[in-house]
Amino acid sequence: MSDGVIDIAERVRTGAVSAETAVSQALRRLTALNSDLHAFLHTAQDQALEAARAVDAKVARGDDPGILAGVPIAIKDAICTRGLPSTAGSRILENYVPPYDATVIENLRAAGAVVIGKTNMDEFAMGSSNENSAYGPVRNPWDLERAPGGSSGGSAAAVAARIVPCSLGSDTGGSIRQPASLTGTVGIKPTYGRVSRYGLIAFASSLDQIGPFATDVRGAARVLKVLAGHDLRDSTSLDVPVSDFEAACGRSIKGLRIGVAAEYFGEGLDPEVEASVRAAIADLQAEGCIVRPVSLPHTRYAIATYYVLATAEASSNLARFDGVRYGLRVDEGDARRDLRAMYGATREAGFGTEVKRRIVLGTFVLSAGYYDAYYLKAQRVRTLIRRDFEAAFREVEVICCPTSPTPAFRLGERVDDPLAMYLSDVYSVPASLAGIPAMSIPCAPTRSGLPVGLQIAARPLDEDSMLAVASAWETRSPARSLVPPMATRSID
């Protein structure tokens, strides 16, 4: 059976294969491969098989089982799932089981998708390698000694290893696109507000967005169509029509204008990554696109701006984890008698090093005497970055550039150098600050066979143009049929 979203859904809908068979196969692969990958933290075997049988019963009755009928899907552990643990990769939520589904989970279930498990992640989505998980790192299916990227590394690895044809991640500064690049998968960050954040455990609320990973562009587009839409439970949700993203994948790109910014091809870019991305842009030009230079002059300030704003919001959002209402509570010794001591002991035991670092940074930039110098200035620079994109998109429909400056790096290589780790997102952070849609799709791999991602960004709410370019490139990409050896491993 093909591993693609579209193929599985259509075969289940027509009765050519049962949802139970598709889901059972995914569960077998999960069991066989997860000891090597550590991509999943929780498996939902009983619930998944029950849901698959319900899909099959709809097919048997002649009812519409949904456009994702029987498609097995993995969910990042920062997204709430009723009856399944949702830890956000943190000890402070180690035993938390939400009593409700996030809106995106409700949408997926209504469309017939079947949740088979929750995926490993950097704690509270704070990281670029998945090494900040309280439960141990995820390994990259292309090379088990390398990182899959982060923070949605488990979701990316699960798709790359063909355990599932699609998964959900969240993207605050690149946490879908960067792991998609490092694992050779398709990953989409939608326009901010396109997809409801209700039920997403928050990191930075003005940046967080849920989006899909998939093995192919059309599959990702179909999942995105299911996820998107207005939600009254999310005050940032946009009340705008949802396009037929899947139909956009077949649209002609002849005459479409592609912007190339010199700021994305500078110091620190791996030569093989640059060569691969430039070759992809040249191929798109040969396909009929018009390539034009654009300028994004404030890109150089994006990382600094992001790490002021994101940490400030994290400091506020994570204040709710206090040991009183839910999650871990430490009340031994002084903490048993003193509320402030209990807060401190709980947060000391429950949060990892990177989360503590970002809480401290965020609290500092919001503190009296520093607010104007850091937080307010960062908000102003964010506006300048958004205006750079607005000016560029008056000249072009999409912008193409590298997703990550390097291929997958070795586990442990950047753990002791936070700045080097933060710079992994140097090309993904600007689109997040601007709130525009952006995605990563594989282009030619390095000489050693490691994946490289082409990033495509578009105007706000113009996912259609982005997907049209991605789909056209996918048909030409040297990586279109490449999968890691693990993906072809027999599990019988």
C-alpha positions as CSV (number, residue, x, y, z in Angstrom):
1,M,0.0,0.0,0.0
2,S,1.3,3.5,-0.9
3,D,2.3,5.6,2.1
4,G,0.6,8.9,0.8
5,V,-2.3,10.7,2.5
6,I,-4.3,10.9,-0.8
7,D,-3.9,7.2,-1.7
8,I,-4.8,5.8,1.7
9,A,-7.8,8.0,2.0
10,E,-9.2,7.2,-1.4
11,R,-8.6,3.5,-1.0
12,V,-10.4,3.4,2.3
13,R,-13.2,5.5,1.0
14,T,-13.8,3.1,-1.9
15,G,-13.4,0.0,0.2
16,A,-10.2,-1.1,-1.6
17,V,-8.5,-1.4,1.8
18,S,-9.9,-1.1,5.3
19,A,-9.1,1.7,7.7
20,E,-8.2,-1.0,10.3
21,T,-5.6,-2.4,8.0
22,A,-4.0,1.0,7.3
23,V,-3.9,1.9,11.0
24,S,-2.7,-1.6,12.0
25,Q,0.2,-1.3,9.6
26,A,1.1,2.1,11.0
27,L,1.0,0.7,14.6
28,R,3.3,-2.2,13.6
29,R,5.8,0.2,12.1
30,L,5.6,2.4,15.2
31,T,6.4,-0.6,17.4
32,A,9.2,-1.8,15.2
33,L,11.0,1.5,14.6
34,N,10.4,3.6,17.7
35,S,13.1,2.0,19.8
36,D,15.6,3.4,17.3
37,L,13.9,6.7,16.6
38,H,12.3,7.7,19.9
39,A,9.8,9.7,17.9
40,F,6.7,8.7,19.9
41,L,6.1,9.4,23.6
42,H,2.6,7.8,23.7
43,T,0.9,5.2,21.6
44,A,-2.9,5.1,21.2
45,Q,-3.3,1.6,20.0
46,D,-6.7,0.7,21.4
47,Q,-8.3,4.1,20.7
48,A,-6.8,4.1,17.1
49,L,-8.2,0.7,16.2
50,E,-11.6,1.6,17.6
51,A,-11.6,4.8,15.5
52,A,-10.5,2.9,12.4
53,R,-13.3,0.4,12.9
54,A,-15.8,3.3,13.1
55,V,-14.5,4.6,9.8
56,D,-14.9,1.2,8.2
57,A,-18.5,1.0,9.6
58,K,-19.3,4.3,7.9
59,V,-17.9,3.0,4.6
60,A,-20.0,-0.2,4.9
61,R,-23.2,1.8,5.6
62,G,-22.5,4.1,2.6
63,D,-21.9,7.2,4.7
64,D,-19.2,9.7,3.9
65,P,-16.2,8.7,6.1
66,G,-14.4,12.0,5.4
67,I,-11.6,13.2,3.2
68,L,-8.9,11.7,5.5
69,A,-10.8,8.4,5.9
70,G,-8.5,5.9,7.7
71,V,-5.4,8.0,7.4
72,P,-3.1,7.3,10.4
73,I,-1.7,10.5,11.9
74,A,0.7,11.4,14.6
75,I,0.3,14.5,16.8
76,K,2.9,16.6,18.5
77,D,2.7,16.3,22.2
78,A,2.0,20.0,22.7
79,I,-1.5,19.6,21.1
80,C,-4.2,18.5,23.5
81,T,-5.9,15.1,22.9
82,R,-8.7,13.9,25.0
83,G,-7.8,10.8,27.0
84,L,-4.2,10.8,25.8
85,P,-1.2,12.3,27.6
86,S,-0.1,15.8,26.4
87,T,3.1,16.6,28.1
88,A,4.7,19.2,25.8
89,G,7.9,17.2,26.3
90,S,8.1,18.4,29.9
91,R,8.3,16.8,33.3
92,I,6.0,19.4,34.7
93,L,3.2,17.9,32.6
94,E,4.3,14.3,32.9
95,N,1.0,12.9,33.9
96,Y,-1.4,15.4,32.3
97,V,-4.3,14.0,30.3
98,P,-6.5,16.7,28.8
99,P,-10.3,16.3,29.2
100,Y,-10.8,17.9,25.7
101,D,-9.5,17.8,22.1
102,A,-7.8,20.8,20.5
103,T,-9.9,22.2,17.6
104,V,-7.5,20.7,15.0
105,I,-8.0,17.3,16.6
106,E,-11.7,17.7,16.4
107,N,-11.4,18.6,12.7
108,L,-9.1,15.6,12.0
109,R,-11.5,13.2,13.7
110,A,-14.4,14.6,11.8
111,A,-12.5,14.1,8.5
112,G,-11.9,10.4,9.3
113,A,-8.2,10.7,10.3
114,V,-7.0,8.3,13.1
115,V,-4.6,9.5,15.8
116,I,-2.1,6.7,16.5
117,G,0.1,8.5,19.0
118,K,1.8,11.6,20.4
119,T,5.2,12.6,19.2
120,N,8.4,13.7,21.1
121,M,9.4,17.3,21.0
122,D,11.7,19.9,22.5
123,E,10.2,20.9,25.9
124,F,7.4,23.5,25.4
125,A,8.6,23.7,21.8
126,M,11.8,25.5,22.9
127,G,14.6,24.0,20.7
128,S,15.9,23.3,17.3
129,S,17.2,19.7,17.7
130,N,14.7,17.8,19.9
131,E,17.4,17.4,22.4
132,N,15.6,19.5,25.0
133,S,12.9,17.0,25.5
134,A,12.6,15.8,29.1
135,Y,12.2,12.3,27.7
136,G,15.3,12.1,25.5
137,P,16.1,13.1,22.0
138,V,14.6,12.0,18.7
139,R,17.0,10.5,16.1
140,N,17.0,11.4,12.5
141,P,15.8,8.5,10.2
142,W,18.5,9.4,7.7
143,D,21.3,9.0,10.2
144,L,20.6,8.0,13.8
145,E,23.5,10.0,15.1
146,R,22.0,13.2,13.8
147,A,19.3,15.5,15.1
148,P,15.9,15.6,13.2
149,G,15.5,19.3,14.0
150,G,13.1,20.8,16.4
151,S,10.9,21.5,18.1
152,S,8.6,19.2,16.1
153,G,11.3,16.6,15.6
154,G,9.2,13.6,16.5
155,S,6.5,14.5,14.1
156,A,9.0,15.0,11.3
157,A,10.8,11.7,12.0
158,A,7.6,9.7,12.1
159,V,6.7,10.9,8.6
160,A,10.3,10.5,7.2
161,A,10.4,6.9,8.5
162,R,7.0,6.3,6.9
163,I,5.4,5.3,10.2
164,V,2.6,7.6,9.2
165,P,1.9,9.6,6.0
166,C,1.3,12.8,7.9
167,S,1.6,14.4,11.3
168,L,0.9,17.6,13.1
169,G,3.6,20.0,14.5
170,S,3.6,23.5,15.7
171,D,5.8,26.3,14.4
172,T,6.8,29.3,16.4
173,G,10.1,30.3,14.8
174,G,10.6,27.4,12.4
175,S,9.6,24.3,14.4
176,I,7.8,22.7,11.4
177,R,9.9,23.9,8.6
178,Q,13.4,23.3,10.0
179,P,12.7,19.6,11.0
180,A,11.0,19.1,7.6
181,S,14.2,20.3,6.0
182,L,16.5,18.1,8.1
183,T,14.3,15.0,7.6
184,G,13.4,15.4,3.9
185,T,9.7,15.9,4.5
186,V,7.1,18.5,3.5
187,G,6.2,20.9,6.3
188,I,3.8,23.9,6.3
189,K,3.5,26.8,8.6
190,P,0.2,28.5,7.6
191,T,-0.6,32.2,7.8
192,Y,-0.9,33.3,11.5
193,G,-4.6,32.9,12.4
194,R,-5.4,30.5,9.5
195,V,-5.5,27.5,11.9
196,S,-7.0,27.6,15.4
197,R,-4.5,27.5,18.3
198,Y,-7.2,26.3,20.8
199,G,-5.8,23.4,22.6
200,L,-2.2,24.1,21.7
201,I,0.0,24.3,24.8
202,A,1.3,27.9,24.4
203,F,5.0,28.9,23.9
204,A,4.6,32.4,22.3
205,S,1.0,33.2,21.5
206,S,1.7,35.8,18.8
207,L,3.8,33.4,16.9
208,D,2.6,29.8,17.5
209,Q,0.9,28.1,14.6
210,I,-0.2,24.5,14.0
211,G,0.6,22.9,10.7
212,P,1.1,19.6,8.9
213,F,4.0,17.4,7.9
214,A,3.5,14.9,5.0
215,T,5.3,12.8,2.6
216,D,4.1,14.9,-0.4
217,V,2.7,18.3,-1.1
218,R,-0.8,17.3,-2.1
219,G,-1.1,15.2,1.1
220,A,0.0,18.2,3.2
221,A,-2.4,20.4,1.3
222,R,-5.4,18.1,2.1
223,V,-4.5,18.0,5.8
224,L,-4.1,21.8,5.9
225,K,-7.6,22.1,4.4
226,V,-9.0,20.1,7.3
227,L,-7.1,22.1,9.9
228,A,-8.0,25.5,8.6
229,G,-11.0,27.6,9.4
230,H,-12.4,30.1,11.9
231,D,-12.7,29.1,15.5
232,L,-14.6,31.3,18.0
233,R,-12.5,29.7,20.8
234,D,-9.4,31.3,19.5
235,S,-9.4,35.1,19.5
236,T,-6.6,35.2,16.9
237,S,-8.4,33.0,14.5
238,L,-9.2,34.6,11.2
239,D,-12.7,34.6,9.8
240,V,-11.8,34.1,6.2
241,P,-12.7,31.5,3.5
242,V,-10.7,28.3,3.3
243,S,-9.3,27.7,-0.1
244,D,-9.2,24.4,-1.9
245,F,-5.5,24.0,-1.1
246,E,-5.3,20.6,-2.8
247,A,-6.6,22.1,-6.1
248,A,-4.0,24.8,-5.9
249,C,-1.3,22.1,-6.2
250,G,-2.2,21.6,-9.9
251,R,-2.2,25.2,-10.8
252,S,0.1,26.5,-13.6
253,I,3.1,28.5,-12.3
254,K,4.1,30.0,-15.7
255,G,4.7,33.7,-15.3
256,L,4.6,33.5,-11.5
257,R,7.2,35.8,-9.9
258,I,9.7,34.3,-7.5
259,G,11.8,36.6,-5.2
260,V,15.3,35.8,-4.2
261,A,16.8,37.8,-1.3
262,A,20.5,38.2,-1.0
263,E,20.0,38.3,2.8
264,Y,19.2,34.6,2.8
265,F,22.4,33.6,1.0
266,G,25.1,35.0,3.3
267,E,27.6,34.0,5.9
268,G,27.0,30.7,7.6
269,L,25.1,29.0,4.7
270,D,26.5,25.6,3.9
271,P,27.8,25.6,0.3
272,E,26.0,22.4,-0.6
273,V,22.7,23.8,0.8
274,E,23.2,26.9,-1.2
275,A,23.9,25.0,-4.4
276,S,20.9,22.8,-4.0
277,V,18.5,25.7,-3.3
278,R,19.9,27.8,-6.2
279,A,19.5,24.8,-8.5
280,A,15.9,24.4,-7.5
281,I,15.2,28.1,-8.2
282,A,16.9,27.8,-11.6
283,D,14.6,24.8,-12.4
284,L,11.5,26.7,-11.4
285,Q,12.7,29.5,-13.8
286,A,13.0,26.9,-16.5
287,E,9.5,25.8,-15.7
288,G,8.3,29.3,-16.6
289,C,8.6,31.3,-13.4
290,I,10.1,34.8,-13.4
291,V,13.0,35.2,-10.9
292,R,13.6,38.6,-9.4
293,P,15.9,40.0,-6.7
294,V,14.1,41.3,-3.6
295,S,15.5,43.0,-0.5
296,L,14.7,42.1,3.1
297,P,17.1,44.4,4.8
298,H,16.0,43.9,8.4
299,T,16.5,40.1,8.2
300,R,19.8,40.5,10.2
301,Y,17.8,41.6,13.3
302,A,15.3,38.7,13.1
303,I,16.9,36.3,15.5
304,A,17.6,38.9,18.2
305,T,14.0,40.2,17.8
306,Y,12.5,36.8,18.0
307,Y,14.4,35.9,21.2
308,V,13.2,39.0,22.9
309,L,9.5,38.6,21.9
310,A,9.2,34.8,22.1
311,T,10.9,34.6,25.5
312,A,8.8,37.5,26.9
313,E,5.6,35.7,25.9
314,A,7.0,32.4,27.2
315,S,7.7,34.0,30.6
316,S,4.0,35.0,30.8
317,N,2.5,31.8,29.3
318,L,4.5,29.4,31.5
319,A,3.6,31.2,34.7
320,R,0.5,29.0,34.8
321,F,2.6,26.0,35.6
322,D,2.8,26.6,39.3
323,G,2.0,23.2,41.0
324,V,-1.4,24.4,42.1
325,R,-3.9,23.7,39.3
326,Y,-2.5,20.8,37.3
327,G,0.8,19.1,36.5
328,L,3.7,18.4,38.8
329,R,3.6,19.6,42.4
330,V,6.6,19.4,44.7
331,D,5.7,20.0,48.3
332,E,8.5,18.5,50.4
333,G,10.4,20.2,53.1
334,D,9.9,24.0,53.1
335,A,7.7,23.7,50.1
336,R,5.1,21.9,52.2
337,R,4.7,24.9,54.5
338,D,5.4,27.9,52.2
339,L,3.5,28.6,49.0
340,R,6.4,30.6,47.4
341,A,8.8,27.7,48.2
342,M,6.4,25.2,46.6
343,Y,6.2,27.3,43.4
344,G,10.0,27.4,43.3
345,A,10.6,23.8,44.0
346,T,7.9,22.7,41.5
347,R,9.3,24.8,38.7
348,E,12.9,23.9,39.5
349,A,12.1,20.2,39.2
350,G,9.6,20.5,36.4
351,F,11.3,22.7,33.9
352,G,14.5,21.8,31.9
353,T,17.5,24.0,31.4
354,E,16.5,25.7,28.1
355,V,13.0,26.5,29.4
356,K,14.5,28.1,32.5
357,R,16.9,30.1,30.3
358,R,14.1,31.5,28.2
359,I,11.8,32.2,31.2
360,V,14.7,34.2,32.8
361,L,15.4,36.1,29.5
362,G,11.7,36.8,29.0
363,T,11.2,38.0,32.6
364,F,14.3,40.3,32.2
365,V,13.1,42.0,29.0
366,L,9.7,42.6,30.5
367,S,11.0,44.0,33.8
368,A,10.8,47.7,34.9
369,G,13.6,49.7,33.3
370,Y,14.2,47.3,30.5
371,Y,10.8,47.1,28.8
372,D,11.3,50.0,26.5
373,A,15.0,49.1,25.7
374,Y,14.2,45.5,24.7
375,Y,10.6,44.4,24.4
376,L,9.2,47.6,22.9
377,K,12.2,48.0,20.5
378,A,11.8,44.4,19.4
379,Q,8.1,45.0,18.6
380,R,9.1,48.0,16.4
381,V,11.7,45.9,14.6
382,R,9.1,43.2,14.0
383,T,7.0,45.8,12.2
384,L,10.0,46.7,10.0
385,I,10.5,43.0,9.2
386,R,6.8,42.7,8.2
387,R,7.1,45.8,6.1
388,D,10.1,44.3,4.3
389,F,7.9,41.4,3.2
390,E,5.0,43.7,2.3
391,A,7.4,45.6,0.0
392,A,8.8,42.5,-1.5
393,F,5.4,41.0,-2.2
394,R,4.4,44.0,-4.2
395,E,7.0,42.7,-6.7
396,V,6.7,38.9,-6.5
397,E,4.1,36.2,-5.5
398,V,6.5,34.0,-3.5
399,I,10.0,34.1,-2.1
400,C,12.3,31.1,-2.3
401,C,15.3,30.5,0.0
402,P,17.0,27.8,2.1
403,T,14.9,26.5,5.0
404,S,18.0,25.7,7.2
405,P,21.5,27.0,6.8
406,T,22.9,23.5,7.2
407,P,21.9,19.9,6.8
408,A,21.2,17.8,9.9
409,F,23.9,18.2,12.5
410,R,25.1,15.6,14.9
411,L,23.4,15.0,18.2
412,G,25.3,16.8,21.0
413,E,27.1,19.1,18.5
414,R,25.3,22.3,19.6
415,V,23.9,21.5,23.0
416,D,26.5,23.6,24.8
417,D,26.3,26.5,22.4
418,P,22.8,28.1,22.6
419,L,23.7,30.8,20.0
420,A,24.7,28.2,17.4
421,M,21.5,26.3,18.1
422,Y,19.4,29.5,17.8
423,L,21.0,30.3,14.5
424,S,19.6,27.0,13.1
425,D,16.4,29.1,12.6
426,V,18.0,32.1,11.0
427,Y,16.0,31.6,7.8
428,S,12.7,30.5,9.3
429,V,12.2,33.1,12.0
430,P,11.5,36.1,9.7
431,A,8.4,34.6,8.2
432,S,7.1,33.8,11.7
433,L,7.6,37.4,12.9
434,A,5.8,38.6,9.8
435,G,2.9,36.1,10.2
436,I,3.1,34.9,6.6
437,P,2.7,31.4,5.3
438,A,5.9,29.4,4.6
439,M,6.8,25.8,3.9
440,S,9.8,23.5,3.4
441,I,10.0,20.9,0.6
442,P,13.0,18.7,-0.2
443,C,15.5,19.6,-3.0
444,A,18.7,17.8,-4.0
445,P,20.5,16.2,-1.0
446,T,24.1,16.7,0.0
447,R,26.8,14.5,-1.4
448,S,26.6,12.4,1.8
449,G,22.8,11.9,1.2
450,L,21.4,14.3,3.9
451,P,18.2,16.1,3.0
452,V,18.1,19.8,2.1
453,G,15.0,22.0,2.3
454,L,13.8,24.6,-0.1
455,Q,11.7,27.2,1.8
456,I,8.8,28.9,-0.1
457,A,7.1,31.9,1.5
458,A,4.0,33.8,0.3
459,R,1.8,36.7,1.0
460,P,-0.6,36.4,4.0
461,L,-3.4,34.0,3.2
462,D,-1.9,33.1,-0.1
463,E,-1.1,29.5,0.7
464,D,-2.4,28.7,-2.8
465,S,0.5,30.3,-4.6
466,M,3.0,28.7,-2.2
467,L,1.5,25.3,-2.7
468,A,1.4,25.7,-6.5
469,V,5.1,26.4,-6.6
470,A,5.8,23.6,-4.2
471,S,3.8,21.1,-6.2
472,A,5.5,22.1,-9.5
473,W,8.9,21.8,-7.9
474,E,8.0,18.4,-6.4
475,T,7.5,16.9,-9.8
476,R,11.0,18.0,-10.8
477,S,12.9,17.6,-7.5
478,P,15.8,15.1,-7.4
479,A,14.6,14.2,-4.0
480,R,11.1,13.3,-4.9
481,S,11.6,9.5,-4.6
482,L,14.3,9.5,-2.0
483,V,13.5,8.0,1.4
484,P,15.8,7.0,4.3
485,P,16.8,3.3,4.5
486,M,14.7,3.0,7.7
487,A,11.6,3.8,5.7
488,T,12.0,0.6,3.6
489,R,12.9,-1.6,6.5
490,S,10.7,-4.8,6.6
491,I,8.7,-5.1,9.7
492,D,7.1,-8.5,9.0
